[in-house]
Amino acid sequence: MAKQSSNSITKFIVAGAIVVAAVVWLAFSASGNAKSYYVTISELQKMGTGAYSKNLRVAGNVKPGSITRFGPNANFTLVEQDKTLRVVYDGAEPPPDEFKDDAQTLAIGTYGRDGTFHATQLQAKCASKYAPAKPGAAPTGNTTPTGNVAALGPKP
């Protein structure tokens, strides 16, 4: 009887050790893949040689007049305060429609040793599209009144 009870305890300890090892392995493997939402141009330039081996997301505004398109690809410059970053976009899809001068853009890719960011994906939004209306300006978009919601039901 004592042998059977020590065998059960041993099985319990081994199973517990396997569970703990699996949790530790998952925690360490996930920490290597963790990435920040994005880095600024200043943060990228401060990363030094560590930036060359990582997939990154870099945010900034497109410098006016810097976009050169060739087929679905583009070269442009991102600006953040007084910092600039040359970007070469070579993606599977053409840049989004919102990608234009002064657009807030997120470039996803790798930083080259030549100081150029090599993007494989772009996300952009037009800053003017989301800016609040100027005081006294007429509203844009669909401004038709919706009327009384109760009036939208079936007629008697």
N, C-alpha and C positions, 0 to 999 in steps of 0.2 A: 504494500500500500504506500509506503514512504517513497519507493522508487517512482511510482506513478505520479505522485504529487510533485516531486522534484522535476520530473520530466515536463509537467504542465507549466511549472514556473519557468523553466528554461525556454520553452516555446513562447511564453508570454514576453520574456526579456528579449529574445531574438526578434519577435514581431515588433516590439516597441522600438528596438534599435533600428530596424529597417524603416519604420515610419519617420523617426527622427532624422535619419540619414537622407531620406527622400525630401523632407522639408528643407533641410540645410542645403542640399544640392539645388533645389528650385530657387531658393533665396539667392544663392550666389550666381546662378546662371541668369536669373532675371536682372540682377543689378548690372551686369555687363551690357545688356541691351537697352537699359533705360536711357531715354533721350529727353532733353528739354523740349518744350514747345518750339522755341526758336532761339537763336542767338542774334545779338545786334552786330553790326559791322565792327564796332569797337571791341566787343567781347571776342569776336573771331580773330581779330588782329592781335589780341593779347594772349591767345591760346598757344602761340608758338608752334613748334613742330608737332605737337599733339593734335592739331587740327587736320593734318594731312591724312590721318588714318581713320577718320570718322565720317559717317554720313551725317550731314548737318542740314538744318533749316535756318536760313538767314533772312532777316526782314529788313526792309528799307523802302524808300520811295524811288521810283524810276526817274532818273535825271532827264529833264526835258531835252529833246534833240539827240539823245544817246542811242536810241533804238535803231538797229540795223537788222532787217529781216531778210532771210534767204530760205525760201520754201517754208517748211513748218518750224524752222529754227530761228534763233535771234541772238544778237549780241547787244548788250546794254550795260548801263552803269547804275548801280544802286547807291543812294545817298542817305546818310544818317548824320544829321548835324553837319560837322565839318569833315566827316569821313566818307570815302567813296570805295566802291568795290566793283571791279569789272566782272561781268557775268557772261558766260557763254552757255546758252540754252540749246541743248540737243535732245529733244524729247520725242516720244512717240506721237504726241498730239501737238497741233499748233498752239501757241500761247492763247490764253482765254481772251474773250472779247474785251474784258475790262482792262487788259494789259495795254497801257498807253502812258504817255508822259504824265508824271506826278502821281501815278497810281501806287497805292500801297501794295507791295509785292512780297511774297514769301517764295524764295528760291530754295529748292530741295536738291541736294547733291553733295559734291565733295569739293574741298579746297585744294587747289593745285600748288605745287612748290613755286610756280611762276607768279603767284599772287592773284590768279584768276579763279573764280568760283565756277565750277562745271556743273550746271543744273540739269537734271533730268525731268523735273516737274516744276511748274509755276502755279502759284495761286495769287490772284490779284483782285483788288476791288478799287473801284473808282472813288476817290475821296470826295469828289464833288457830288456824286450820286447820294451819298449818305450825310452830307453836310446839312445843318439846319438852314431853313430859309432865312434870307436876309430880312430884317425888320421892314415892314411895309410892302414886301414883295408878294405878288399873287401866288397862291399855292399851285403846285404842279401835280400832275397825275389825275386820277379819277376823283373829281370833287363833286360829283352828282349826289345830291342828298338822297338818303335811302328811305326817307319818309317814316311813317309809323309802322313798326314791325307788326302790330296787330292787323293792319290793313292788308298784309301780305297773305292772309289766310284765304280759304275758299269763299266765294261770294254766296250770300244766302239765296 
